[in-house]
Amino acid sequence: MKILVTGGAGFIGSHVAEAAVEAGHDVMVVDDLSSGRAEHVPPNADFQPLDIRNRSAFTELALHFGPDAISHHAAQASVSVSVREPLLDADINVLGSLNVAEAALACGSRLVFASTGGALYGEVAEGEQAGEERPAEPLSPYACSKAAFEHYLRAFGKSAGLRYTILRYGNVYGPRQDPHGEAGVVAIFLRRLLRGEPIQVNARSLLGDEGCVRDYVYVRDSVRANLAAFEGGLDRRTINIATGVGTSTRELADRLHALAGSHSAVNDGPHRDGDLERSVLDPTVMIATLGEPTPLDRGLTATTEWFRSEVEQS
């Protein structure tokens, strides 16, 4: 198959591109390198440095390549940035994504969309998990833009026959993680802990509490979902990619502190604007479709070793 990965020099996108190459697919990566890194692009993939907001250039490139599937990971991926610059967020995540959808229609490609479960469902009460049928309650511009594009995909599916899959990621972490995305705290903590620098647990509501609760999912689980979607078995499906397990920021800090063997201080920080207090997703559909998610301890151990190697080489 021919696979086009937008944002393929970024964290999750580069893992998807790498796995697609390993699976024998012909892969093209499109990334403007605003946050991605060229060295993350697999050597056997064709790399095109391009902004998805350039409609004509992106469409021309896609038509020339003729992808069977497009994995759409290019995005403005920070909640805090979206709060400060909502117009920028919408320009990339809505208008830029519409360019990708139009190109998919023009090419007859299947479109796999990296959406967000970690932000889209809004606050999830204690003891609950947000399932795919739960109405979206976006509380940040980032979540609004992701929810909006989901609606576009469904509309294009009905009106124009677009084949799409919506993957609602929890807080994805793993090797090569960027510190700016929704789950960037894992990368931030590990880089600082392995250098002996202090880390900060931002409050859930009050200074000194356990911090926000998130559903941390290992990047390889996101990759598995993309590879399955390329084959067509997940057409017109919306699926949470998650573990169903909530982990507070302080618990995450303690686990990473131990794995890193660090003596760094753990300080208390204030609540950040736009941060949900609790977000935990229901993985039932994912487990039935793709299998069990990676346990947190296993994923954090592998991630710590990757960051340890990176820090030692820097």
N, C-alpha and C positions, 0 to 999 in steps of 0.2 A: 504494500500500500504506500501511497504518498501521504505524508503527514506534515502539515504546517503548524508550527508551534509559535504563537505570539507570546512575547515575554519569555522566550526560551533561553535568555541569558540570565534570567532571574532565578530565584530559589526553587520554587516548585516547577516552573517551566523547564528549567535545565535538567531536572531529574526526569521529567516526562520525555524530553527530547532524547536523553541518554538511553532510557529504557526502550524507546521506539527504535533507535538505531540498533540496539542489541537484539531486538526482536526481528531485525531484518528489513525494517521499513526504510523507505527513501524519505529523509527528513530535511525540511527547511525551517530555519529559525529566523523569526523576525523580532527585532528588539532595538529600541532607540538608545539603549545603554544609559538611560537617565538614572537607573538604579541597578540594572543588571551589569554583569561583567563578562567581557568577551571570552575570557579564559574558561568560563563555565559552559560554553557551547561545546558540545561533543565534536571531536576532530572530524568525524565522518559526516557531519551535518553541513548543509549549505547555509551560511550565515549572511543575512541581509540586514544591515543597520538602517532601520526605517521606523518612523513614528506612525502608529495606526491612525492617527488623526489626518494623515496625508491620504485622503480618499482615493484620488486618481492613481497615485503611485502604488498604494497597497492593492487596489483592484487589479491593476495591470500586472503586478507581480504574482498575485494569486492566479489569475487567468493563465499566465505563462507557465506556472508550475503545475496547475491542475490537481490540487490536493483531493484525496478521497475523504479526508477528515481534517478539521482545523481544531486544535486545542487552544482555547483562548484564555491565556493567563496574563496578557499585558494589561496593566491596571495601575491606577493610583491606589495604593494598598494600605494607607495609613489613616486610621480614624482621626487622630489628632490633626493631621494635615487637612483632612476633609472639613473639620470644624473651622479651621483657620481660613481655608480657601475652598469654599464649596463650589465656586464656578470652575476652578481648575479640576476638581474631582469630577464634576458632571461632564466637562469637556472631554476628559479621557475615558471615563467609565461608561458614559452614555453615548456621546456622539462618536467617540473613537470606536466603541464596540458596535455601533450601528454600521460603521464602515466594514467591520469584520463580518457582520451578519449579511450585509448586501453582497460582499464578495463570496460568501459561502453559497448564497442563492445563485449567483452568477456562475459559479463553478459546479453546482450540484453537489457540494460537499456536505458531509455531516459536521455539525458544530458542537463541540464539547465545551461548556462554559464553566469556568472556575468561579462559582458564586460563593457566598458566605453564609454559613449557618451561625458562625460565632458572633455575627452582628445583626443579621436580618430578623431574628425572632424577637428581639428586644429582651427585656428582663424575664428570666425563667425562675419561677418560684422554687424555694427549697423543696427537695424531694421530687421534683418534676424533671422530665426530659422533653425537649421540644421535638415533636415529630414533624414529618414533611407536610402533614395536613394542617398544621398550626398556622393561622394567619400571620403574615409578616407584620411586625411592629417596629420598623426601623426608627432608631433614635439618634442616628448620626447621618450626615450627608453621604458618607461612604456606604452605609447600609441602604440608604434611599436609592443611590445610583445602581447598586447591585440588584435591588428589588425591581427597579424600573426596567432594567434590561431583561430580566426574567420574563416580564410581561410582554416585551417586544418579541422575545423568542416564541412564546406561546401564540402570539398573534400571527407571526410569520409562519408558524407551523400550520395553523388553520387556514390562513389566506393564501399561502404560497407553497405549502408542502415542505417547508424546511424540516430536515431531520436534525434534532438537537437532543442533547442530554445536559441537564443542570446538576452539577455537583456542588452541594452546599458543604463546604469544608468547615470543620471545627478549627481550632487553633493549630495550624500545621507547624511542625518543628522538624529539625533534622540537619544533617551535614549541608554546608553551604548556605545556611539560613542567613537572610538579610535581617539586620536589627530593626528595620523600619516597619515591617508588616504587622498584622494583627497579633501574631504570636512571637513577635520580635524579642520578647522578654527572655526567651531561652538563649538566643544568641548573645544578647546584651549581658546576661548574667554569666554565661560561660566565658566569654572573652575577658570580662573583668575578674572573675574568680581565678582564672588560670594565670592572670598577671598579678595577682595579689592585691587587686584594687577593690574598694568597697562597692557594695551593691545596695539598691534601694527598693523596698517593698512599698509600692504606692497603695494608699488606703482604699478599701472597699467603700467606706463611708466616713469613718473616723480615724484620725491619725493613730497608728499603732495597732490597728486591727489586723486580721489575717490576709487582707487584700482581696482582690476580685477573684471569683471562681471561674475557671475556664475548662473546656474539654480539649485537651491536648492530644493531637493525632499525629502519628509518625508519617513522614513524607512518602514513604514507600506505599502506604495505604492509599494515598491520593494517586500515586502512579498506577497502582493496580486498577483503580477505577477508570482512569483515562484509557488504559490499554483495552479494557473490556468495552468501553464505550466506542472505541474506534471500530470494533467488529460489528457494531449495530445492535447488540443485544439489549442496549439500554435506551433505545430511541424513545423520545417523548417522556422520559422518566426524570423525576426530580429525586435525588438521593442525598441524604446526609452522609458525609464521610467523617466519622467520629468514633468515640469509644463509649460514650454514655457515662463516663466517670468524670466527676468534677474535682479539680485540684486548685486549691487557693495559691495565690502568689507566694505566700510565706512557705507553704508546704513545698512548692516547686523550688524555692530558694534553698530550703534545707536539703532537699534531695541532691541538687546540683552542687551545693557546698560540700557534701560528703563525697560525691563522685569525683569532684575536682581535687579533693584533699586540700582544700584551701583554708587559710586562716583569715580571709578577708572579713571585714566588718559588714554586718547586715543592718542598714539604717532604715528608719521609717520615713515615708514620704506622704504627701497629700493625695487626695483623690484627684484624678485628671478629668477634665471636661470631656464628655463623650464616651467615657468608659462605662460599660455595663457592669453591674455588680455581680451578676451570676448568669452564665451561659453554659448550659449542658444539653447535648443533643441526643435524640433517640437513634441508636445505630441498628435497629431491628431490620430495616430493609437492606441496609448494607451487608449485614451478616448473612442474611438469607441469599443475597445475590452474589457477594464477593468473598465471604468468609469472615472470620474473626479479625478484629483490628489488632495491631501490635501492642502488647502491654507497655505501659508507660515506662517501667523500669528498664525494659530491654531497649526501647527506643532512646531513652535518655543516656543509657550507657554507651550505645553506638555513637550518639551525637557528641558526647563528651570526648570520646577518643578522637573523633575527627577534629574537633576544635583544639584539643591538646596538641595534635600534630601541626595544625595551622599556626598556633602560637609559638611552638618550638622552632618552626621554620622562619618566623618573622623576625 
